[in-house]
């Protein structure tokens, strides 16, 4: 099992930053719509309560945050997308450009985790992000968050629904094999499986 020993928020990239940092250590990125639980997940993976800022207000993550882990690899928190009231339209477009630029230019990116809310069908924005990821040569690992909100008997059906909707709506990756990992920020169920996926790249 991968053990997180040290955590350092090394770099924060905003919308006005043109050049992304160059790393030789592997990067693992996390994408998801606003308020899907991305910061909660990253805190759980790092075994920290509030290192990544968690907010009840959607649209809080407006930067690309690089967390250096164990002086060996990075967890990269991408800006949340799809929140209508998050900012002016031009700023929201810049967030999209930031994410797409990251996918295009990161030479150290190993895997992308796409977070969706297990309780609902993936949104059009989720499907668009899924297509962006596939278009850039990656198969996203799907993290189905808020699993504690469902009964255990409902989980398997909800996971199949997430996969079904992504496949049917996708323009790029309708035929790829998806891995969907249910995750709970309350019980931390799914944390070890996600860390095992990351460890598999070393």
N, C-alpha and C positions, 0 to 999 in steps of 0.2 A: 504494500500500500504506500502510495506517495504521501510523505509527511511534510507539511508546511512548517518550516522552521523560522524563516525570516520573510518579512513583507515590507516593501518600500514603494510608496507612490512616487515614482521616479520622474515621470514626465506628464504634463497636462497640455494638450494641444487644443486650441480654440479655433473658431471659424476664420480668424484672420491669419492663422499660421499656414504658410504655403507648403513648407517642407516638413515631412514627417521624420521622426528620429530613425536613424539606421541602427539596427541591432543584429548581432550575429547569434544571439541566443534565441531559441524558439519562442514564437508568440502564439497565444491561443485567444481568439477574440470572441466576444459575447455581444450579440445583437438582439434587439427586441423592442417592441413598442413601449411607449411610456407607461409606467406603472405596472409592468408585467412582473416585476420582482427581480430585476437584473442586479441591482445593488445588494439586495438580500441574498441572492445566490452567491455573488462574488464574496461577500462577507463570510458566508457559510464555508465556501471553499478555502478561504484564507484562515478560517477559524478565528475570526475577529468579529466583535459585536457590531461595530459601527465605523470601520475603517473606510469603506465605501459609503458615501452619504446616502441614507435612505430617506425618502420623503413621501408624505401622503399626497403631495401635489405632483401630478404627472408633468413630464417635460423637464425634470430637474437636471438630468445629465445632459449638458449641452456641449460637452467637450469629449475628446478621446483621452482616456486615462490609462496610463501604462503602469501596472503594478509589477515591480520586480520581485520574483519569488525565489528564495533560496540562492540568490545570486546565480541562477541557472536558467530561468525562463521568465516569460511575461504573461500575465493575464491582462487583456486589453478590453476595457469597457468602452463600447461604442455609444454614441449619442442615441437616446431613445427617440423613436419616430412615431408619427401617426397621431399626435395629440393636437387637436384642432386649435386649441387656445394657447398653445405653448409659446408662440411668438408670431411676429409678422411673417407674411408669406415668403418674403425674401430671405429672412433668417432661417425659416424651415427648409427652404431650398438649399441654403448653404450647409445645413446639417446633412442633407442627403448627399451633397457633393463631397462632404468630409468622409462619409462612410464609403462612398463609391471610390474615392481617391485612395482610401486605406486599402480596400480590397485589391485595387489595381497595382499599388506600389509597394506594399510590404513584402520584402524579400524573405522574411523570416516566418511568415504566417504558416502554421502547421494545420490548424483546424479552426472551424467556426462553429460556435454553438448558437443556435437560433432559438430564442425563448418565445413560447406562445402560452396563452392561458388555457389550461386543460379544460376549463368549464365551457368554453365557447369554440365555435368554428374559427379557424385562423382567418384573420381579416384580410382585406385586399392588400393592405400595407405589408402584412406578414408574407403573403404570397409574392409580392413584388420583391421583398428582401430575399426570400427563398430563391427567386429567379436570378437576382443579382449575384448571389453566392454561387449558384450552379454555373452561371455564365462565366464567372471568373475562375472556374476550374476546381471548385471545391464541392464536396457533398456535405451539407450542414448536418451536425448532430442536433436533433430537436430536443429541447428541454421543455417539457410540459409542466409549467409551474402551477402553484396553488393546489397541489394534489390533495392536500389535507381538507380542502373544501368539499371533496367528494367522498362518498362511501367507498370502502374497499371494493365492494362488488361492482362499482361503476367504473373503476379505473381502466380495466382492459378495454371496455367499449369506448371510453373517451380517448384512449391512446389510438385505437383504430380509426376513430373519426378524424383526429388531427391528421393522421397520415393520409386518409382518404381525401380530405378537402385539399391538402397541399398538392397531392398528385393530380386531382381533377382540374384544379384551377391553374396549375403551373403551365407556363409557356415553354419552360426550359428543361425542367427535371421531372416530368411525369413518369419516367420509367426508371429513376434511380432507386436504389435500395436505401430506405430510410431507417435510422435508428432513433427511436423516441424513448426518452428517459423521463418518467414522472419525477417531479421534485417538490418537496414541501419545505418552505422556509421555517415552518413551525417545528416539525419533527426531524428535519434534515434528511429525510428519506430521499435517496437518490444521490446524495453527496459523494459517497464512496464510489459509486459507479462512474460518476463524472470524473473524479480524480483518477480512477483506473484507466479511463479513456485517455486522459492526458499523459499518464505514466507510460502508456503503450507507445508513445512517440519517442521514447528515450531508449 
